[in-house]
Amino acid sequence: MNSFTNNEFWESKSDNVSWFTDTNLNIAQTVLDKHILEGNGDKKALIFEDDQGNVTEFTFSQLVSQSNKVANFLSKNVINKGDRVFLFLPRVPDLYINFLGIVKTGAIAGTMFSAFGSDALKDRLENSGAKAIFTTKELADRIQTIRDELPELKHVFIIDDEDYISDLEKESDVFSMFHTRPEDYAFMLYTSGTTGKPKGIVHAHYGLIQQIESAKICLDLKDDDIYWCTADPGWVTGIVYSILTNLSLGVTTFIHSGRFDPEKWYSLIAKHKITVWYTAPTAIRMLMAKGDALTEKYDLSSLRYLASVGEPLNPEPLLWSKKIFKGKYFHDTWWQTETGSIMIANTPEIELKPGSMGKPLPFVTAEIIDDDGNPVAAGEEGNLAIKPPWPSMMRTVWQNTEKYDSYFKNGWYISGDRAKKDEEGYFWFVGRADDVIKTSGERVGPFEVESALISFEGVVEAGVIGKPDDIRGEIIKAFVVLKPDVDATEELKTKLQEHVKKHLAGHAYPREIEFIDKLPKTRSGKIMRRILKAKELGQPIGDTSTLEEY
Ligand code: WTA
């Protein structure tokens, strides 16, 4: 049927997922419904705590009933197989339930981070041709302002609207799940590159077979765990490791809707007796910065296994965790929206080398190659590449096959990351090969920020870079050229920041802004962010042969 790398291995893992007798496959069957068939319907599936400390719990049976209601509701609203239905929601149970309700109908579920502003939403909804979106009263304002420009968007469902609530309540909690084929699309989400608008990365149902295997190996999940993945389902980690894999494995999952707060987080671990915790280096560094005394106020002894993702985990916070959590430490994991699951990791089996991302999972062929596709010697820097295809790999970039094809060269998938491999096969992250920014573990494209800045009256042009930051990994720094009659004031900087937050996203605004007279550009007019960065860091500017006079 398929010809994935290590195909025999994947065939031997066929039982990871639950197949229909007609050999079709819908991820929602494995994630939810099979637990009822296996007699585990009454097991606690989700524990949800909101900002005010109210706790709501759901068993697997309740999640099945609720997601069936959503699926019936969508079917009544003429949502069909292959339609794109998006979620623009805070981390509330509906986000998790509706994701699976959408997938049950055979439609493609898409997520958008709740910090997105109207322009970011428009790009995503327009490109995907989304037919429906779920949101809240509070977030709906950002959709209403762009609704006229989205002719394909037929429905905006407001989950806290009384009419919606009563309509949903009337739906049957029995639904006959759509028998999608393994290669049909299940979900999509947008991610940023160096240039152009965000890209819609699309994943297939069959990917779950690998996602589950990766979770078993990298998160060490066991039947009686209480698992907390702090990532938002607006990002890939929040989909794959806080909805799909954990629930497939029948693991009780904790969700907190509130923002990051060190004391709150420790108190949640103690209160809910979290055993497995998957989070990001920025959070770990922020916890570390709050000091050790705070950790002593809470009983954190329930924690059994810790893992980290999204940005480099430097040795200092890692060794700190080992001290604070009595020998347990964050196991770094490397992957991307495009890879669909963890590819390289510090698994429980391998000996820790602080600062290394660990080794490729047993079924992954990863290599460091030069620009011609040849492996480089141990210890040398090169492009981190993976031998395609693998089951959880993206299937396409929505309506952009050219972009999809551009990831593959000389028989390799090129990740866009620079890295090294040592003599013992451990991988070490070096940096991005392009201008993609990772701020607090979240992926931001400089082009989107530049576009948002330029849309402000008085701005001529802007160049945006990631500036290294001890806590956040990188912060966004913008170099802005103003029209001659505009005053370069501190007040204007604040206005620009607010403008980007409103139009692009709350998390993607430039924390630093510098007004300059002119941006370094190539002769063809492309902004040379590399030069802005080198100047910012006081490093040599390097090859300037393509640079226009600067
Ligand atoms: C970076 C997140 C260093 C990397 C799952 C990658 C990492 C990008 C690590 C993907 C890690 C992810 N160490 N860097 N352990 N994990 N990255 O698509 O640059 O949001 O290419 O997926 O994050 O970000 P994305």
Boltz pocket constraint, residues with backbone or C-beta under 6 A from the ligand:
constraints:
  - pocket:
      binder: B
      contacts: [[A, 191], [A, 235], [A, 236], [A, 237], [A, 308], [A, 309], [A, 310], [A, 311], [A, 312], [A, 313], [A, 332], [A, 333], [A, 334], [A, 335], [A, 336], [A, 337], [A, 338], [A, 357], [A, 415], [A, 416], [A, 417], [A, 429], [A, 431], [A, 432], [A, 438], [A, 441], [A, 442], [A, 443]]
      max_distance: 6.0
